Amino acid sequence: MIRFAVLLLALLWLQLLAGCTDNVRRGIYEGFRVRNDLQNSPSERVGKQEAPDYQQYERLRKEQSR
């Protein structure tokens, strides 16, 4: 009975985790983007192109994989 309950909880946890993966990926990408932005001073960022946001990144990634 305990094995069944543990298995059921593990399956529910995996489903929950699978449903949140897009938000986790988005958060990680945005976190790195902001971190890289903050590491450069404003004068260093003048000539550089701004990194794309997550939606643009996903679109570019799908276009390149074709």
BELWO-V70008 format. One record per residue. N is the residue number from 0. OMEGA is omega in whole degrees, -180 to 180 (NA if undefined). Layout:
[[N OMEGA] [N OMEGA]]
This chain:
[[0 -180] [1 178] [2 179] [3 180] [4 179] [5 178] [6 179] [7 178] [8 179] [9 178] [10 177] [11 179] [12 179] [13 177] [14 178] [15 179] [16 180] [17 180] [18 -177] [19 -173] [20 -180] [21 179] [22 179] [23 178] [24 180] [25 -180] [26 179] [27 -180] [28 -179] [29 178] [30 178] [31 -179] [32 180] [33 179] [34 179] [35 177] [36 -177] [37 -180] [38 180] [39 176] [40 180] [41 180] [42 178] [43 -178] [44 -174] [45 -175] [46 -175] [47 176] [48 -180] [49 179] [50 -180] [51 175] [52 -172] [53 -180] [54 177] [55 179] [56 179] [57 180] [58 179] [59 -180] [60 179] [61 178] [62 -178] [63 -178] [64 180] [65 NA]]
